[in-house]
């Protein structure tokens, strides 16, 4: 079915980590007049995210309308046995809404939406967002070069570091580049559907937690880009959505692999390819090792020495504790390379362990199952009983304050469903109110004060304004899965019956239908160290 384009019918604005506790003070202070006007004149409500409420899994849920059990992305990482890779669009095994719109004759422009690289063909243009490499291939081929020629530098990831003013200016330039590129593509492709996402509304909380001035600067820059886009392209409808919320972590950090070690599940080792292996994990013990100036030869010798020390029990965790006691942790840590820290740190031996937290962003415990993992040690016969006991023990964990550590401890099939269920962690966990945090650390102590003072919350936000929306309705109970079905209905196309969400009462619901089976591209490796480093810098890995 072909449909003639008649202007921008729907503009979707993605605010990563956007939520009312962040937005309302900005509204009151007059910092974001465009967003405030949209929320005051239209319909708005909290938007319930999913488990896990993290960028790499939640945005695919939003743009496909399906849960991770169908689209297949549970985390920033995908696992194959004990190996891993950073996820990309080839891991998404469900149909993005812009491809469905394309099948019905509608053109789309999509800019900076996470987990959209490598690109697929559809009617329109796409510049991918987070988990893509810098200067990524785009759709159509060569379009990024045209954007840079017309608009100047375009970055997927803003450079960080420097003094306050330098870093804030980099944020502003990145956001401005996002808006310029989006408007260039709107002008060139004249789409029905536009979707632009701003990642800095999340990353500012990870990089500058609680910094009011930085938060205001980011949101002011986003609001300016939104105002310019609305003024120049007069979208008929505007939909503001987020993938999750964000807020202070006021409770405890729970070191779940230490809990599993004390329970007899995790077997530790030192100086290998175990886990933790991420930059922030090492920096949590010896700060800023990556900035060390030690040359390669010195590092190699030091690494061997530290690895040897680890084998007799002198791990970086213990070294860090001792340095901290005498006030030298930060001074020494800044001069020790990460490779040295890694060599001396105690890690999870996956092959020898029964269960482990593989990635904190996954919010789940994986069982080392015989016949599924390369060296599985839990037999198929004991799996159910073992998992039930593990769920019971985790459910009973209390913080040092005597409160439950978790709101949810459940078998994966109670949370997810679909053909990708087998890729999910075996036990899904959700910290109580997301005021507690879980980490991978092996450190002797089960609890500590959170080293990330701000982190994701389950509740994001949705706001809708425009002639095609019934702005008087209540959006109470809206979920992240409802966005894609609602977009379909606004365009008067049938909703894919595979979508898990409902059509929000903003529009009349279209009929549901069974579309031809989605045929995703073969899974390809991300294999980009810069992407991994950036995700580690933000605390996701």
N, C-alpha and C positions, 0 to 999 in steps of 0.2 A: 504494500500500500504506500503510495507516494503522497506526501503532504508538502505544500509550498511553505517556505519559511515566511513568517510575517512579523519579524522582529523578535526580540528576546522575551519569550513568554515566561521563562522562569530563570531567575538568578539564585543559585545556592551559594551561600557563603559559609565556609567551614572554619570555625574557631576552635582550634585544638585546645582542649581543656577548658573551653568556655563554660561558665556556670553562673548562676545568679549571685552566689556569695562574692564572686569577683566583679560581675557586671554592675550590680546595684550601687556599690560605692562610686563607681565610675560615672554612672548615670547621675547620681546626686551631686557629684563634683563638677558636672558639665563637661567631662573630658571626652565623651563619645556621643555627640548630639545626634548623629545619623542612626547609630544603633539604638539610642534611647527612643527616638521618634518611631522607629520600626516596631519596637516592643510596646510602646504606649498606644499606637494606633492599631496594631494588629493583635493576633492571638499569640500567647506565649505560655510556656510552662517548663518545669524541669523535664529533662529527657533522660529516662533510665537507660544506662548503658548495659553492658553484658559482663560476663566473666570470661576472660580477664578484661578489665577496663583499661586497656593499653592500646596505644596508637596503631600498632601494626596489625592487630587482630580486629579492633573495633571499626576502623574505617572500611575495611572490606565487608563487615557485617552491615554497615550503613548503606554502602553503595550497591550491594547485592540483595539486601533484604533477607539474608539468610544467616543462620548461626554458624559458628566455626565448624560444627560437625558436618556441615554441607560445603562451606567454602574452603575449609581445610587449613586456615591460618590461625594458630593459637598463640603466637608469640612473635617476637622479632627473629626468632630462630626456628628453623625446621630441622628435625633430627632423623638421621638414618643410622640405626644402631647407636653407637656412641659418638658418631661423627655429627657435625652440624653445619649449617649454612645460614646466612642471613636471608630471610624470606624476600621474595620479589613477586611480581604479578603472575609469574608462571606457577606459583604455588596456589593461587586463587582458582578454585575449581568450580566457581559459580559465575553467572552472567552479570557483569556490571550494567547498571541501569542505562548508561549512555549507549551501550551496544544494543540493548532492547529498543531504545528510542530510534537508533539508526535503522534497525530492521523495519521500523514503521515510517521511515521517510523523514525523520527529524535529524537535524545537524546539531552537534554539541561542541563546546569548547571546554576542556578540562585542564586545569592548571594547579599543579602542586599537590594533588591528592596522593596520600601515601600508598605505597604498594601498588603502583601502576606501571612500573618498569619491569621487564621489557614491554613495550607498547604493542597493542593489537590494532588492526585496521577497523575503522568505523567511519561514518560520515562526520567529518569535523577534524579537530586538532587536539592534541594532548601533550603537555609537558609534565613529566612525572615528578613526584615529590619524594618524601623520606623513604629510604632504603634504595633509592636510585643512586648511581654514582654522580659526581659532579660532571657537568657537561654531558648529560645522558643523550642517547638516541631518542628522538621524539617522533610523533606522528603528526603530519606526514614527514617523510625523510627530509632533512635539511631545514625544518621550520625553526629550530632553535637558532641557527645561524642567521636567519632572516630577522628573528626577534632581537638578537644582539646588535645586528646592523641598524635596526630601526630604533631600538630603545636603550642600547648600552648594555653593560654587564648584567648577566643573570646568574644568580647562584641558587642552587638547591639548599645549601647549608651556609649560613652566615659565618664569616670568620669570627672567632671569639678571642678574648684576651685583650690586653692593653688597658689603659686607664678607663675610668668610667665613661667619659665623654666619647672616647674612641669606640668602645663597645656599643654604646647606645646608638652612635651614628651608623655603625655596621648593621644593627638591627633595622634602623630606619631605611637604609639603602636597600636592604634585602626585601623589606615589605614594599617599598616603592617599586622596586624591580618586578615584584610579583604583580602588582597592579598594572604597571605599564605593559608588561607582556600579555596579561589577560585582555586588556583593552585593545591592544594591537590585534590579537586573534579574533576578538569580537568584531572589529572593523573588517577584517579580512574574510572571515567565514560567515558572518551574518547568521549566527545560530539561533535556534529556538531555545536551547538549553545551555546555560553557562554555570560552571562549578569551579570556584576558586577557593583554595584552602590556605589558611595562614598558620604556619607551624610555630611561629615565634610566641604566640599567645600561650603556648605550653612551655617551650624551651626556656623562656625567661624565668620561669619558676624553678627550673632545675639548675640554671646557671647563676641566677641571682635571687635566691629564695627570699621572699618577703621584702624585696627591694621595691618600695612603693613607687619611687621615681622611675625605675626601669619598667615596671608594669604599666604605669600610665603612659610612658613614652611609646611602648609597643602598641597599646590599644589606641592611642591617639593616631599613630601612623596607619593602623588598620582602618580606623574610622574615616580617615581622610581618603584612603583609596576606595572605600565603599562609596563615599559621597561623590567622588569624581565619576565612578562607574555608573551610578544611578543617574547623575546629571547628564552624562553624555549618551547613555544608551537606553534610558527610560524603560527598564524592565517592567513588564506587566505585573509580575509577582516576585517577591523576595522571600527566600526561606533561609533563616540562619540556624545552623545546627552545630553541635559539637559531638565529639566521640566519647567524652567522659568529662568529669569535673576535676577540680584540684583543690587542695587545702592543706592545712597544717597536719602533721602527724604528731599528735599529742600523747600517744601511748608508748608502746614498747616495740623494739626490734627483736624479733624472734629468730634465732639461728637454727633453722629447722634441720640442717644436716648435722649439726651438733646433737640435736635431740635424737635424730635417727642413729647417730653413732652410739649414744648412750643407751639406746634401745636395742642395739646389736644389729642394726641394718646396714649402716655405712661402715665401710672399711677405708681408713685413710692411707694416704701415701704422700711422699714428699718428692719434689723435684722432677715431676713428669708432666704428662698431658692431662692430668685430672682436672678438677674444678674446685674452687674458682680459678678462672684464668683471665679475668677481665681487669682492665686498667684500674677501675675504681676500687675493685676488691683489694688490689695491692696498695693503692694509695691510702686505703682505709687503715692499713697497717704501717706503712712507711710513706709519708706524704710526698706526692709530686715526684715520684721516681723518674717519670718520663723526661723531666727537665734536666736530668743529671748530665754532667759534662764528661763523664768517664769515657775514655776511648775504648774501642772494641776489644783490644788485647787485654787491657786492664779489667774490663767487664767480664771477659771470658774466664780469667783467673779467679776473680772475685766470685763469679757465679759458681765455679767448681768448689771453691771453699765453702760457700754458703750451702750448697747442695749437700756437701759432706757433713756440715754442721747439722743440717736438718735430719740427716739419717740417724744422728745420735740424739735427736730431740730438741735441738736449738733452732726452732722455726722462727720465721719473721714475726709471727703473732707474738711469740714470747719476747723476741728482741724488742718489738714495738712497745710492749707493756713495760719493759724495763726502761727504755728510753723515755717514755712518757712520765714515768715515776720521777725521773731526774730532770725533766724539762727539756730534753734534747730530741724528742721524736721528730718535730718539724724540721729542725736544723739538719739532722742527719738524713732524714727522708728525702729532702730536696736534692741530695747528692748521690743517691743510689739509683741506678738504672732499674727499670721495671723487670728486665730479664733476670737480674740478680734477685730481686724480690720474689719473682715467680719460682726460681729454682729452689728457694729456701722455704716456701710456703707449704703448709699442709693442705692436701687436696683430697677430693673424693676419688677413690679407685672404682670406677664404674663397673668394670668387669667382675670385681670381687664383691661388690655390694648388693644387697637385696633390694634396696629402694633408696631414692635420693631426690632432692630438689635440683633439677637440671638447670633451670633458669628462673630467677625470681619473678620475671615479668610474665611467666607462664601461669603462675599461681597454681601449681599442681605438683604432685609427687609421682614420679615414674617408678614402676616396679621392673626389676631386671628379670624378665620372664623368659624361662627356658623355651626355645623354639621361636621366639620373637626377637630377642636381643642376641647379639653374636655369642656372648658367653653367659647366657641367662642362668641364674642360680635358684630362682623360685620356680618350682615345677608347675605344670598346668593343673595337676591334681590339687595342689595346695593353694592355688592362686586366690580363689574366692574366700577361703577361710583366712588366709594371710591378709588380704585386703580389708576384710571386715574388721579384723583386730586392729589394723593400722588406723582405719577410720575412727574406731572407738577411742583409741589412745590419743589421737590428735584432737578429737572432739572434747576430750577431758582436760586439755592443756589450759592452765590458767596463768595469767600474768602475775608478776610479783605483787600486784594490787589485789589479787584474788578474783579478777574478772575473767570471763571467757576470752581466750585468745582469738577464736574464730567465730564468725557468724555461720559459715558454711564449711562443712567437711563432708564431701559426698562422692559417690562413685561417678565416673565420668558420664555414664549413660543417663544419670539423673539431671544433668546440666545440658548436655549436647545430644543431638541426634543427626544422623545423616551418614552418607557413605564414607566420610572422612573421620568417623568416630575413632577408628583404630589409631589415628595419629595423635589423639588427645592424651594428656597425662592420665594415669589410672585413677588418681584421687584428686579432686578439685577442691581448692581451699580459698576462702575469702576472709581476710582479717576483719575483726569486729569493727564495723563502721568505717573501715579503712583508716581508723585512727591508730592501728598497729601496722607494723610492716614485717615482711619476711625477707630474709637474706640467706645466701648460700653458705655463709661463713662457718668454718670449723675453728672454734676459738676457746673451747673449754667451758665458757659460760653460755647459758641458754638465752639470756636476755641482756639487752643493753639499751641505752638511749639511742633513738634512731639517728643514723648519720645523715639521712636526708630529711630535713625538717619540713619539707613540703613534698607531697606526692599525690598520686591520682585518687580520685573519689569516684564512686559508682554513678553519681548523678550529674549529667551535663545540662544542656539547655536547648530549647527550640523556640523560634519566633517566626511568625508568618504574617506577611502583610501584602495586600494586593487585590485587584479586582476579581481575580479568579478564586480567591479564598473567602470563606465565610469567617470573618474576623471576630464574630460574636461568640463562637463556640468555645467550650472548655477543652483543653488538650490534656487534661489530667490523665495520668496513666500512660502517656506516650512513651514509646521505647525506641531505641536505635533501629530496630528492625522495621518500624513503621514508615520510615522516610522513603525508601524506594517504592513501596506500593502506593504511597500518596503521590509521588511524582508521576507514576504511571497513570493514575486516575486523573490528575490535572491535565495530562495530555490525551485523555480519553482513549487510552489503549488498555487492553486486558492485562490484568496482573498475573504474573507467573505464579502458578499454584505452588511452586517450590518455595516461594518467599514465606518467611515465618511471621512477618508482621501483618498488621491490619491497616486499612486505609483510614487515616485520621479524618474526623468529621469536617475538616477544612473544605473538602470537596466531596462530590457524590462518588461513591465507590464504583469502580469498574468491575465487570465480571472477571472471574478468575478462569484461567485456561492452562492447559498443559502445552508448553512450547516444546519444539524439538530439543532433544538432549543437547546440553551445552558441550561444546568440544574445545576444551582449553588446549593451549600449546603444550608441548612437552616441557617438563620442569627443567630449568637451566640454573646453573650455579651463579650466585652473585659475585663471589670471588673478587672482592674489592676491599683492600685493607683500609682505605680511607673511610668507607661507609662504616666498617666495624669500629674504627677509632672514634668517629663522630657519635655513634650510638653509645659507646662506652663513656665518652665525655659527658653525655647527658644523663648517665646513670642507668640506662636501660639494659646494658650488658655488663 
